[in-house]
């Protein structure tokens, strides 16, 4: 069983963790207000609550970035396995075709017209 006063610390920690998940969407002003509320509720100093919120938000941003990058690489492999091309590859090919068409027109324009006799 928890020691006297320990249950409230656990509640504060749980609230802090839950608040950290939502911290990404919060502005700096809202983070300050949340830190004030956590300080009032949990008996911690405001600067400690703000530092903890900033740390949680930073870690979650890093985790989100890594997860996004991993998912992106997985999707790229899947698309490649399916034989699909990326937009960049498509645009590169489109440019190459346009360049070839232009060169072909230039060659055709410089060629003398030949009359084919039957």
Rosetta constraint file for C-alpha pairs under 8 A:
AtomPair CA 2 CA 6 HARMONIC 5.71 0.50
AtomPair CA 2 CA 7 HARMONIC 6.09 0.50
AtomPair CA 3 CA 7 HARMONIC 7.38 0.50
AtomPair CA 5 CA 9 HARMONIC 6.83 0.50
AtomPair CA 6 CA 10 HARMONIC 6.37 0.50
AtomPair CA 7 CA 11 HARMONIC 6.29 0.50
AtomPair CA 8 CA 12 HARMONIC 6.18 0.50
AtomPair CA 8 CA 42 HARMONIC 7.02 0.50
AtomPair CA 9 CA 13 HARMONIC 6.15 0.50
AtomPair CA 9 CA 42 HARMONIC 6.64 0.50
AtomPair CA 10 CA 14 HARMONIC 6.15 0.50
AtomPair CA 11 CA 15 HARMONIC 6.12 0.50
AtomPair CA 12 CA 16 HARMONIC 5.97 0.50
AtomPair CA 12 CA 38 HARMONIC 7.20 0.50
AtomPair CA 12 CA 41 HARMONIC 7.37 0.50
AtomPair CA 12 CA 42 HARMONIC 5.35 0.50
AtomPair CA 13 CA 17 HARMONIC 6.18 0.50
AtomPair CA 14 CA 18 HARMONIC 6.21 0.50
AtomPair CA 15 CA 19 HARMONIC 5.90 0.50
AtomPair CA 16 CA 20 HARMONIC 6.04 0.50
AtomPair CA 16 CA 38 HARMONIC 7.42 0.50
AtomPair CA 16 CA 52 HARMONIC 7.85 0.50
AtomPair CA 16 CA 53 HARMONIC 7.16 0.50
AtomPair CA 17 CA 21 HARMONIC 6.69 0.50
AtomPair CA 17 CA 56 HARMONIC 7.51 0.50
AtomPair CA 18 CA 22 HARMONIC 6.94 0.50
AtomPair CA 19 CA 23 HARMONIC 6.03 0.50
AtomPair CA 19 CA 53 HARMONIC 7.49 0.50
AtomPair CA 20 CA 24 HARMONIC 7.53 0.50
AtomPair CA 20 CA 53 HARMONIC 5.61 0.50
AtomPair CA 20 CA 56 HARMONIC 5.22 0.50
AtomPair CA 20 CA 57 HARMONIC 5.68 0.50
AtomPair CA 20 CA 60 HARMONIC 7.98 0.50
AtomPair CA 21 CA 56 HARMONIC 7.51 0.50
AtomPair CA 21 CA 57 HARMONIC 6.95 0.50
AtomPair CA 21 CA 60 HARMONIC 7.17 0.50
AtomPair CA 22 CA 26 HARMONIC 6.95 0.50
AtomPair CA 23 CA 31 HARMONIC 6.94 0.50
AtomPair CA 23 CA 53 HARMONIC 7.05 0.50
AtomPair CA 23 CA 56 HARMONIC 7.93 0.50
AtomPair CA 23 CA 57 HARMONIC 5.70 0.50
AtomPair CA 24 CA 57 HARMONIC 5.71 0.50
AtomPair CA 24 CA 60 HARMONIC 7.91 0.50
AtomPair CA 24 CA 61 HARMONIC 7.35 0.50
AtomPair CA 26 CA 30 HARMONIC 5.71 0.50
AtomPair CA 26 CA 31 HARMONIC 6.12 0.50
AtomPair CA 27 CA 31 HARMONIC 6.19 0.50
AtomPair CA 28 CA 32 HARMONIC 6.24 0.50
AtomPair CA 29 CA 33 HARMONIC 6.45 0.50
AtomPair CA 30 CA 34 HARMONIC 6.14 0.50
AtomPair CA 31 CA 35 HARMONIC 6.04 0.50
AtomPair CA 31 CA 50 HARMONIC 7.16 0.50
AtomPair CA 31 CA 53 HARMONIC 7.54 0.50
AtomPair CA 32 CA 36 HARMONIC 6.21 0.50
AtomPair CA 32 CA 50 HARMONIC 6.73 0.50
AtomPair CA 33 CA 37 HARMONIC 6.26 0.50
AtomPair CA 34 CA 38 HARMONIC 6.13 0.50
AtomPair CA 35 CA 39 HARMONIC 6.02 0.50
AtomPair CA 35 CA 46 HARMONIC 5.74 0.50
AtomPair CA 35 CA 47 HARMONIC 7.63 0.50
AtomPair CA 35 CA 49 HARMONIC 5.11 0.50
AtomPair CA 35 CA 50 HARMONIC 5.03 0.50
AtomPair CA 35 CA 53 HARMONIC 7.41 0.50
AtomPair CA 36 CA 40 HARMONIC 6.18 0.50
AtomPair CA 36 CA 46 HARMONIC 5.65 0.50
AtomPair CA 36 CA 49 HARMONIC 7.70 0.50
AtomPair CA 37 CA 41 HARMONIC 6.09 0.50
AtomPair CA 38 CA 42 HARMONIC 5.61 0.50
AtomPair CA 38 CA 43 HARMONIC 7.71 0.50
AtomPair CA 38 CA 44 HARMONIC 7.37 0.50
AtomPair CA 38 CA 46 HARMONIC 7.57 0.50
AtomPair CA 38 CA 49 HARMONIC 6.49 0.50
AtomPair CA 39 CA 43 HARMONIC 5.37 0.50
AtomPair CA 39 CA 44 HARMONIC 4.78 0.50
AtomPair CA 39 CA 45 HARMONIC 5.48 0.50
AtomPair CA 39 CA 46 HARMONIC 5.08 0.50
AtomPair CA 39 CA 49 HARMONIC 6.29 0.50
AtomPair CA 40 CA 44 HARMONIC 7.39 0.50
AtomPair CA 44 CA 48 HARMONIC 6.70 0.50
AtomPair CA 44 CA 49 HARMONIC 6.69 0.50
AtomPair CA 45 CA 49 HARMONIC 6.36 0.50
AtomPair CA 46 CA 50 HARMONIC 6.12 0.50
AtomPair CA 47 CA 51 HARMONIC 6.01 0.50
AtomPair CA 48 CA 52 HARMONIC 6.12 0.50
AtomPair CA 49 CA 53 HARMONIC 6.17 0.50
AtomPair CA 50 CA 54 HARMONIC 6.07 0.50
AtomPair CA 51 CA 55 HARMONIC 6.08 0.50
AtomPair CA 52 CA 56 HARMONIC 6.14 0.50
AtomPair CA 53 CA 57 HARMONIC 6.09 0.50
AtomPair CA 54 CA 58 HARMONIC 6.04 0.50
AtomPair CA 55 CA 59 HARMONIC 6.12 0.50
AtomPair CA 56 CA 60 HARMONIC 6.02 0.50
AtomPair CA 57 CA 61 HARMONIC 6.04 0.50
AtomPair CA 58 CA 62 HARMONIC 6.26 0.50
AtomPair CA 59 CA 63 HARMONIC 6.15 0.50
AtomPair CA 60 CA 64 HARMONIC 5.96 0.50
AtomPair CA 61 CA 65 HARMONIC 6.09 0.50
AtomPair CA 62 CA 66 HARMONIC 6.19 0.50
AtomPair CA 63 CA 67 HARMONIC 6.03 0.50
AtomPair CA 64 CA 68 HARMONIC 6.02 0.50
AtomPair CA 65 CA 69 HARMONIC 6.15 0.50
AtomPair CA 66 CA 70 HARMONIC 6.09 0.50
AtomPair CA 67 CA 71 HARMONIC 6.05 0.50
AtomPair CA 68 CA 72 HARMONIC 6.02 0.50
AtomPair CA 69 CA 73 HARMONIC 6.22 0.50
AtomPair CA 70 CA 74 HARMONIC 6.20 0.50
AtomPair CA 71 CA 75 HARMONIC 6.12 0.50
AtomPair CA 72 CA 76 HARMONIC 6.13 0.50
AtomPair CA 73 CA 77 HARMONIC 6.26 0.50
AtomPair CA 74 CA 78 HARMONIC 6.20 0.50
AtomPair CA 75 CA 79 HARMONIC 6.03 0.50
AtomPair CA 76 CA 80 HARMONIC 6.06 0.50
AtomPair CA 77 CA 81 HARMONIC 6.05 0.50
AtomPair CA 78 CA 82 HARMONIC 6.19 0.50
AtomPair CA 79 CA 83 HARMONIC 6.25 0.50
AtomPair CA 79 CA 84 HARMONIC 5.11 0.50
AtomPair CA 79 CA 85 HARMONIC 7.14 0.50
AtomPair CA 80 CA 84 HARMONIC 5.54 0.50
AtomPair CA 80 CA 85 HARMONIC 6.83 0.50
AtomPair CA 85 CA 89 HARMONIC 6.07 0.50
AtomPair CA 85 CA 90 HARMONIC 6.44 0.50
AtomPair CA 86 CA 90 HARMONIC 6.20 0.50
AtomPair CA 87 CA 91 HARMONIC 6.06 0.50
AtomPair CA 88 CA 92 HARMONIC 6.11 0.50
AtomPair CA 89 CA 93 HARMONIC 6.24 0.50
AtomPair CA 90 CA 94 HARMONIC 6.09 0.50
AtomPair CA 91 CA 95 HARMONIC 6.17 0.50
AtomPair CA 92 CA 96 HARMONIC 6.28 0.50
AtomPair CA 93 CA 97 HARMONIC 6.14 0.50
AtomPair CA 94 CA 98 HARMONIC 6.25 0.50
AtomPair CA 95 CA 99 HARMONIC 6.17 0.50
AtomPair CA 96 CA 100 HARMONIC 6.18 0.50
AtomPair CA 97 CA 101 HARMONIC 6.11 0.50
AtomPair CA 98 CA 102 HARMONIC 6.17 0.50
AtomPair CA 99 CA 103 HARMONIC 6.24 0.50
AtomPair CA 100 CA 104 HARMONIC 6.05 0.50
AtomPair CA 101 CA 105 HARMONIC 6.21 0.50
AtomPair CA 102 CA 106 HARMONIC 6.33 0.50
AtomPair CA 103 CA 107 HARMONIC 6.23 0.50
AtomPair CA 104 CA 108 HARMONIC 6.11 0.50
AtomPair CA 105 CA 109 HARMONIC 6.05 0.50
AtomPair CA 106 CA 110 HARMONIC 6.39 0.50
AtomPair CA 107 CA 111 HARMONIC 6.33 0.50
